[in-house]
Amino acid sequence: MIATQLPALQIIIPLFAAPIIVLVRRSELAWIIAVVANLMCVLVAWKLLGLVNEQGIIRYSLGGWAAPTGIEYYVDSVNAPLLLLVAAISAIVLLYAYHSVKKSVDSNKHYLFYAAWMLCLSGLLGMLITGDAFNVFVFLEISSLSTYMLIAFGSDRRALTASFRYLVLGSIGASFILIGIGFLYAATGSLNMLDLAQRIPDASSERAILVAFSFISIGLMIKSAIFPLHAWLANAYHHAPITVTAFLAGTATKVSLYVFLRFLFSVFGTQYNFEYLLFNVILLPAAVLGFLIMSVVAVFQTDLRRMLAYSSVAQIGYIVAGISLATQAGLTAGYVHIINHAMIKTALFMSVGCIIYRLGHAHRPSLDNLIQTMPLTCAAFIISGLSLIGVPLTVGFVSKFTLIGAAMEKGWWMMAALVLVSSVLAIIYIGRVADVMLFRKQRLPNPIPQGRNEAPLSMLVPMYGLIFMSLYLGVYGSKTLAVASEAATQLLGGFR
Amino acid sequence: MKLYPRQRHRVLQVITKLIIPFVMLFALYVQFHGDFGPGGGFQAGVIFASAFILHGLIFGLQHTRSVLTPTMLRVSMAVGVLLYLLTGVVSMLRGAEFLNYDVLLHDPIHGQHLGIFAVELGVGITVYAVIVSLFYGFASKR
């Protein structure tokens, strides 16, 4: 009986945890409830992934109302791995969060912090699991509103402006998506994604579909921070509490990218007329310019959080480049990089979180010889940094190798070359940090205190857990590639 | 801090005292009549909250705060959401989908009735608490 209820439980567990945390209010208890709920979420996602592999697509009608009328949860090989990814990343960061949050957030607000976290998690999982276009918007709003709140918890007052800026841009994105869904509804009379996919080809007004398509695309491009529309991201990642940044970097933009994929390939279909315009004229240049320009910008950042934020936009560029190839290999590369980049970037932000926990800042030029005082944290940063560059045996290598292979397969040699150029830029910006950490002698007026000053074990253990997971998946890259390839087949094949 | 000294608004204060019970009663009517006519949890919550907001405007925020403390609001917010979710979970425990009201009682029609009633009550409680909190939030900062 439990097996049939799994899709609903995936959303209900974190949604339940949020009001209970608000009622309990004690900060330790709030953290424990959040962790337990999150671990249950991971378990449910794991079971769902197993079920999807066993018996194919799972459909769940909420409230017993059958699909085109009611809201339906739809789990297939595209979103099941991402459900597990988002739940797992959130669980790891939450385990890590305890000390960091204790230090950076007022103790009487801890319960609100964890409640917002749970709401954000259920919103993100909801966007992944739902098969209803309007329901996507509802969950998007749940996750966005709680994200604005989480960012505003930052200790700096600038967190408030960062949060407000994201609120304005995020709301514009969300309203664009809503307008697009409204046009789709006007043109087809349906909100269910499967039903939409069937009705769009014989919709009466092609112009309404085009308008809907444009609005939804731009809205989702804002939410997933694709290059020219990434303005909100750097400030938000910089000023939010570092645990929130680690959580969002691995999940929020990835979930929006998933919704983008879902609309592009499953709902509008691969054979749609304006596909050429979007893929070759808009998405591909945006992606290529994105990963080149943002990597250059990242080189010149002095704050590690800001550097990693710009690097995130660059990495999203790789994902979008893979998507814009619109081939089996290209989608596989994009999808596998969604998973791999989530792991890499979360681990990197977690190691920066350890540095901030001890030093109170993440200013690159003042990290002289940090390896002496925080060897484990520095090692974690450098290992994940190598993965970001794409050194063999890491997950970054797996995704870049597939991406370059996919570009060559389609004959886009230029793009393959530019990916390599951007990787060289990644070597520069990670290398500059590594250089300061490893080799630079202390020469600042107020040097870092001598002796071992490592971050607490409760932060190091989850961080290394994630790093070992990503190393394992880097060595056995075929595992994630198989998952991604199946997802790509599913996306290109449309709804079945 | 006295926003409105007692002596200056005697008429408004007396009229407000007279009106508030009716506003609340009307909110409850909108709440519980929602499944027959226009209305429902959201509207009822806003009307219910407007009674407290009126009280706050006329008698000053401190007096309203002592009647309806922020702690009570926080609890109401959470309880409303929990009521909504629990309704869904009860139908899951009875072997149907989340929020499938058919199985709540002996027959589907009564089940649907009870389900929508409970869910709307949850919505109403949360909405009233959130609206009053918004008022507190804006009125207490300058």
Boltz contact constraints between the chains, C-beta under 6 A:
constraints:
  - contact:
      token1: [A, 5]
      token2: [B, 92]
      max_distance: 6.0
  - contact:
      token1: [A, 8]
      token2: [B, 98]
      max_distance: 6.0
  - contact:
      token1: [A, 16]
      token2: [B, 85]
      max_distance: 6.0
  - contact:
      token1: [A, 19]
      token2: [B, 78]
      max_distance: 6.0
  - contact:
      token1: [A, 19]
      token2: [B, 81]
      max_distance: 6.0
  - contact:
      token1: [A, 19]
      token2: [B, 82]
      max_distance: 6.0
  - contact:
      token1: [A, 22]
      token2: [B, 78]
      max_distance: 6.0
  - contact:
      token1: [A, 23]
      token2: [B, 78]
      max_distance: 6.0
  - contact:
      token1: [A, 61]
      token2: [B, 97]
      max_distance: 6.0
  - contact:
      token1: [A, 62]
      token2: [B, 98]
      max_distance: 6.0
  - contact:
      token1: [A, 62]
      token2: [B, 99]
      max_distance: 6.0
  - contact:
      token1: [A, 63]
      token2: [B, 99]
      max_distance: 6.0
  - contact:
      token1: [A, 63]
      token2: [B, 100]
      max_distance: 6.0
  - contact:
      token1: [A, 64]
      token2: [B, 96]
      max_distance: 6.0
  - contact:
      token1: [A, 64]
      token2: [B, 97]
      max_distance: 6.0
  - contact:
      token1: [A, 64]
      token2: [B, 100]
      max_distance: 6.0
